[in-house]
């Protein structure tokens, strides 16, 4: 399930619970917190580690892409220089090599996108455990995210981002 779909379903459940169960909520105070996930990932050691791991892997792929581009450029230059001297068979072989390089580049670009998605999911899964821990330890009924959700206003006293960063970094050894 994509993050956007998850968010929409979560938000729909939240609002339906608030409208369906007004009596239950009238008896108990509803406690809601807000967390800036982007800030958690940018400021926490673990978030920075996830980003660094992605950056290093992406650099490896970029290096391979650069090598492929250089190789393709050499083939194109050779083909241009030797255009009149090459047989049709040699021209066809150069074309096959060039196309193979282009296909490899497409595969590497897809690999890079998939890697980014995997790292993001890995980081969010780790952060999700922290959301649950902070919510349970502090008696929150809901924790909303400010970064993927448009919150035109919220009282700063509900902002749990600093606490989330501390707990997220505290779990680094686990």
ABEGO torsion letter per residue (X at the ends): XBAAAAAAAAAAAAAAAAAAAAAAAAABBBBBBBBBAAAAAAABAAAAAAAAAAAAAAAAAAAAAAAAAAAAAAAAAAAAAAAAABBAAAAAAAAAAAAAAAAAAAAAAAAAAAAAAAAAAAAAAAAAAAAAAAAAAAGBABBBBBGABBBABBBAAABAAAAAAAAAAAAAAX
